[in-house]
Amino acid sequence: AEIPVLEESEEYYLNRKMFLRLGSDCQKVLRLFLRKVPMEKIMTQMGYGSIGYTKKRKFLCKEKLVAMIKADTGYDELTN
């Protein structure tokens, strides 16, 4: 089934609104990751001590964002 454009824009707005509620470190890590910046470079830019920690931070930030989106009242309206 086709998804109406309105729903896509609502979903984008919700995702962006939640993204902007993340801490600045999480925002930066996820932006770099989404731009396909290599983990080594993200580690250096963020001042992290290891690749493992960098990957863990990226994972935790992404999980936090997903949880915030799912907890938002607008999410239920978009998925039902």
C-alpha positions as CSV (number, residue, x, y, z in Angstrom):
1,A,0.0,0.0,0.0
2,E,1.1,3.5,-0.7
3,I,2.1,5.6,2.3
4,P,0.6,9.1,2.1
5,V,3.2,11.9,1.9
6,L,1.7,13.5,5.0
7,E,2.5,10.4,7.2
8,E,6.1,10.4,5.9
9,S,6.5,14.1,6.8
10,E,4.9,13.4,10.3
11,E,7.3,10.5,10.8
12,Y,10.3,12.7,9.8
13,Y,9.1,15.5,12.1
14,L,8.8,13.0,15.0
15,N,12.2,11.5,14.4
16,R,13.8,14.9,14.1
17,K,12.1,16.2,17.2
18,M,13.4,13.2,19.2
19,F,16.8,13.4,17.6
20,L,17.1,17.0,18.8
21,R,16.3,15.9,22.4
22,L,19.3,13.6,22.5
23,G,22.4,14.9,24.1
24,S,24.9,16.7,21.9
25,D,27.4,13.8,22.0
26,C,24.8,11.4,20.8
27,Q,23.6,13.7,18.1
28,K,27.2,14.1,16.9
29,V,28.0,10.4,17.0
30,L,24.8,9.5,15.0
31,R,25.3,12.3,12.5
32,L,28.9,11.1,11.8
33,F,27.7,7.4,11.6
34,L,24.9,8.3,9.2
35,R,27.4,10.2,7.0
36,K,29.3,6.9,6.8
37,V,32.4,8.3,8.6
38,P,34.7,5.4,9.6
39,M,34.6,4.3,13.2
40,E,38.3,5.2,13.6
41,K,37.6,8.8,12.6
42,I,34.5,9.0,14.8
43,M,36.6,7.8,17.7
44,T,39.2,10.5,17.1
45,Q,36.7,13.3,16.5
46,M,34.8,12.4,19.7
47,G,37.9,11.9,21.8
48,Y,36.9,8.3,22.7
49,G,39.6,5.8,23.8
50,S,38.8,2.8,21.7
51,I,36.8,1.5,18.7
52,G,34.9,-0.8,21.0
53,Y,33.7,2.2,23.1
54,T,32.9,4.2,20.0
55,K,30.7,1.3,18.7
56,K,29.0,0.9,22.1
57,R,28.3,4.7,22.3
58,K,26.8,4.6,18.8
59,F,24.6,1.6,19.7
60,L,23.4,3.1,23.0
61,C,22.6,6.5,21.3
62,K,20.7,4.7,18.6
63,E,18.8,2.6,21.2
64,K,18.0,5.7,23.2
65,L,16.6,7.5,20.1
66,V,14.4,4.5,19.1
67,A,13.1,4.2,22.7
68,M,12.3,8.0,22.7
69,I,10.5,7.7,19.4
70,K,8.4,4.7,20.5
71,A,7.5,6.4,23.8
72,D,6.2,9.5,22.1
73,T,2.5,9.8,21.8
74,G,2.7,10.6,18.1
75,Y,4.4,7.3,17.3
76,D,1.2,5.2,18.1
77,E,-0.8,7.4,15.8
78,L,1.7,6.8,12.9
79,T,1.8,3.1,13.4
80,N,-1.9,2.4,13.8
